[in-house]
Amino acid sequence: MPLINMPEFSGRLLDDFAARGAMRIDTPVIQPAAPFLDMAGEDLRRRIFLTESETGESLCLRPEFTIPVCLRHIESATGTPRRYSYLGEVFRQRREGDNEFYQAGIEDLGETATALADARAINDAVEIVENLLPGRRLAVTVGDQAVFEAVVRSLGLPGGWQKRLIQSFGDTAHLKQLLLALASPQPVTGLSPEIEALVRQDEADLIAHIDRTMQETGYSTNASRSPREIARRLKDKLALAETKLDGAALLLLSEFLSLEMPLSEAPAALAGFADAAGLSFGAALAHFEERATALADLGLDLSKITYRAAFGRPLDYYTGLVFEVSLGLDPAVLVGGGRFDRLLTLLGARENIPAVGFSIWLDRIEQARAR
């Protein structure tokens, strides 16, 4: 494996992390693959370098730090709130090459004042980049997974469709495909006329048919799902394929996704949108407003931060705030982060631990410094 050079400003960066109360944590380069495959999102899953242990356990080269830092926190049984920092190599397949590169960042675990923690994460990210790239004009973009979920849940869609839309948040092309499917449902393919007829009838008949078929073919001895589970999946598949969202609901969702404005105007705009559409954003909007206030209190100019309703990041574990920092009109992301309140519980924590953090792409910072 070729060696890559640690960025020359790394020591300065670690000092900055320490001054912000973030304790450095190291995690192994070789990680269990399952947490990344289960929770990291389709985009990252496609880029992971997989391998296998002598016992057959699926392993991978560390593709990011958030999951390993959370696992280490759970293993150490350390109390919260706790701030961790990290700096090290990550490994991902990238179209432009350079599959090994350095990332650094801060994970803020257990802070119950979540709006304040969100604001601090954005403020820390901006200040750190400003220290590394003095005099450069930064562009900060924010979105909110929780607000998008509130809109989706108001549409009255089946749970399966809600999950599909929520998981596509931030992937504009995929989201458009899903909206087209909701506007013009296509016939289900791959089912024989006999099975399709049974799917539309009483579930007991379908279960009996599947059980009989499994017994006759001998498949039941190795089946990972029972006839009842298979029947329910088939019925869900048909229901999802035939779901159609009416024109008014599609228009409402499209209008929401088109919202883009300075963050200073966003709380009022979201409240106005909800009132006009007859929706209730509830706690999601209240937290959005509280976060904006906390950012202003830290001295950030909200008129220079962009809120985009359709903006998300390609990781499945985000639950609320998502944000990125870049240089002016340059599309290369220098910092990306967000809130991931469910992740630690999914990884095995016994209690709910609110969490927010961000990662810095040090190779891109280094290129910007060189320019």
N, C-alpha and C positions, 0 to 999 in steps of 0.2 A: 504494500500500500504506500503510495508516494506521500512524503511529508509535505505539509503546507506550513507556511510561516505564521506564527502568532502575530496579529496586528501590533505595530509598535506602540500604539496608544493604550494597550490593554491594562498596563499598570495604573495609568491615570483613571481609567474607567472603573477598575476595581476599587480604587480609593473613593471615587464618587459614590459607588454603591454602598460602601461602608458608612460614608457620611450620611446616607439616607436611612441608616438603620437596617440594612439588608445584610444578613450573614451569608457568606459564601458557602455553597454546598456543592460537593462533587458527586457525580453519578457515573456508574459504569458505562463504557461505550457499548458493550453487548447487553441488550435488554430483552426481556420476554416480549414476544411479538404480539401476543393476544390483546393487551390493552390498546395498542395502537390500531390493530385491525378492527377492534370492536368499537372504538370511541373517537378515533382521530378524524374520520371523514374520508370520502372516496378519493379526493385529490391526493391526500398524503398516502393513503393505502397503496395507490398505484406507484408511488415513488420510493417505497421502502426497500432496503436491501435485506432480504431474508436469508436465514441459514437455519441449521438444526443442531441440537446438542446430541451427544452420544446416546442419550436415552430417548431421543425422538422429540424432545420439546422444541417447539418453534421459537426461534430467536431472531433478532434483527440488530443491525447497527443503529445506534441511537439517531432517530430522525428529527427529534425535537426534545426540549427539556421539560416542558410543563408536566407531562405524565410521569417521568422519572423523579422529578422533584416532589410531586405529590405522593408517589409511592414511598420515597425515602422518609417523608414526614410521617406517614402512617406507620411505617416500620419502627421509627424511633420513638413513637408514642409521645412526641413533644407537644406541649400545650399550645394554645393559640390565644391571642393573635401572634403571628410570626411572619417576619419578612425574610425571604431567602433571595440570594443573588446567585448567578451562575455565569460561567464563561468557559466555552469549550467547543470541540468539534461536533458537528452534526453531519449526517450522511443522507443525502436524498438524490434520486435520479432527477437531473435537471436538463431541460431541452438545450440550454445554452452551454452545457458541460459544467465543469467545476463541481463535481458531485460531493466533494468534501469542502466544508467551509466552517467558519467560526460564527457562533451566536453567543450573545450575552443577554441577560435580562433580569427582571425582578418578579417574583411571585409573592403576592400578599395574601396570606391565608388566615382566615378566622376573624377578620375585622367586621364586626356587626354593623358599624356605621357605613353601610355599603355605598351610599352616594358619595360620602367623603373619600372612601377608598378608591372609587372609580375616578374621581376628580384628581386624586393624588397620583394615580397611575398615569393619566394623560399628562399631568403637569411634570412629573418626573421624566417621562419619555421626551417631552419637548425640551426641557432644560438640559438633559444629557446630550441630545443631538446638537443643541445650540452651543454647548461647551466644546463639542468635537468639531463642529463646523461653524465657527463664529462668523457672523455677518451674512449667512445664507438665509434666504427667504424660505420658510417651511410651509408646507400645506398639510393641514390636519383634517381628516375626514372621520366622522363618527356615524354609527348606525345603532340600532337597538333591536336585538333579537326578540325581546319580550314584547315590544310594541307590535312587531310584525306578527308574532304568535297571537296576540289579542285580536288583530284584524282577521286572521285566518279562522280562529275559533268562532268568530261572529257570523261566518258564512253558512253555518249549519251543515258542513260537509261530514261524511263518515270519518271515523278516526284514522283509517288508513290513508285517506286523502290529506287530512290535516298533517299527518306525519311526513308524507311525501313533500308537501309544500314547505314545511318548516325545515326539513333537511336540505332543501334546495336554496335556502336563503343565502344570498350573496353570489350564487351561480346564475347569472342572468340568462344565459342560453338555455339551461335546463329548466329554469322557472318558466320561460316562454313556452317551451315544449309542453310542460304540464298544463299551462293555461289553455293552450290549443286543444289538448286532450279533453279538458273539462268543457270547452266550448263545443266540440264535435266528437263525442265518444265513438270509438271504433268497435266493431264486433270482436268478441273474444275468439282467439284462434288457438288451436292445439287441443281442443276438447272434441271428443267424438259426439255425434248427435245423441247417443244413448246417455253418456255422462252428463252432457249439458242439460238434458231433460230431467235427469235425477237431481242435478244441482238446483234446479228451479222448483223441485217438489219437496216433499217431507225429508228432513235431514236423516231420519232413521233409515229410510230406504237407501239413501246414498251411502251411509256408513255400512250397511249390510252388504251392498254391492262391492265396496272397496275391500271389506274384510274377506269376502268370498274370493275375490280376485287375488288377494295377497296369499291366501291359503293355497289356492290352485297353482300359483306360480312359485311358491316357496319363498317369496320375497319377505314374508313376515318375520322370518328368523333373523334378518339383518336390518329390519326397518328401524329408522331413527324416529319415526313418528307413528302414532297409532292411527287406525282408520278414522276415529273421531277427529283427530287433529287434521288429517288430510282433508276430510270432508269440510271442515270449517274453513280451511285455507282456500279450497275451491269456491266455496260460497262467497267468501270475502273477495276473491279475485274477480268473480263475475259482478258482484255489487259495485266494486271500484271501477271496473271497465264501463259499466252502464250509467255511472253517475254523471249528471250534466248540471253545470252551474248556469243559472239563468243570466241573461244579458245584463241585468241591473247589478247583480253581484259581481260579475266579471268586470264591469266598468268601475265599480267601487274599488276593487282590488287593484286594477290598473292605475286608477287615479292616485291611490295611496303610494304605489311603487314609483310614481313619477315625482313625488314630492322631493324637492331639493332646495336648500336655502341656508343662510347663515344660522348658526346654532342659536344666536340671540333671538331669532324669530320663530324657532321651531316649537317651543312649548305652546305658544298661542295658536300656531298653525295646526298642530295636532289636536288641540282641544276643539278648535273650530271645525276640523274635519270630522271628528267624532260626533259633535253635535249635529252637523248637517246630515251625516249618514245614519244618525240614530244609533250609534255604537257607544259602548262603554269600555274605555281602556283601563279603567280602574287603577290598580296599584302600579301598573306599568307606566302610565302617564305621570302619576304622582312621583314615582322614583325618577323619571326623566327630568321633571321640573326641579326636583331636589338636587340632582346631579349638576344641572346647569347653574344653579345658584352656588353650589360648592366650587365649581370651576371659576366663576366670577370672583368669589371670595379669595381664591388663590392668586388672583391678578391676571388671569388669562382673558384675552379679548375675544368674547364669544362671536363677534361679528367677523372674525378672521378664521373661525372654525366652521367647516361645512358639515351640515347634517344632510344625509341622503337616506331616504326611507328604504331604498332597495339595497343599501350597502351592508354586506356581511363579509365574513372571512371563512375560508374553506376548511373549517374544523368543526366537527359535529358537537363538541362539548360546550360551546358557548351558550349562555343563557340570557344575557342582557346586553350590556354595553359591548360594542366592537369598535375598534378604531385603528387607524393607520397614520403614519407620518411619512411624508415624502418631501422632495425638494422641488418647490415651485410646480412647474408643469411636467417635471420628470415623473413618469409613471412608476419607476422603480421604488418599491416600498423599503424604507429604511427601518421602520419600527412597526410592528403589528401586535395588537393585544386585545383583551376583552375580559369579560366576567364569565366564570365557569362554576357556578354554585353547586351543580349536581355531580361534578367529576369525582370529588374525593369520596363521596358515598358510594358511587359506582365502583371505585377502586378498592373499597373495603373498609373505609372509615366507619366507625360505629355511630358517630353523630354527624349531623349536617354541618359542614364547614364552608361558609361563604368564601369565595376566592376571586381574585382579579390579578392580572399580570400582563407583562409585555415582553417581546423578544426584539433584539436589535440585530440586524443583518450586518455584521462587521465587515464583510467583504465589500458591500455596497458603500458603507461609510468610508472605507479605505479608498475606494475608487473616487468618491466625491472629494475627499481630501486631496487626492493626487491632481484632480482637475482644478 
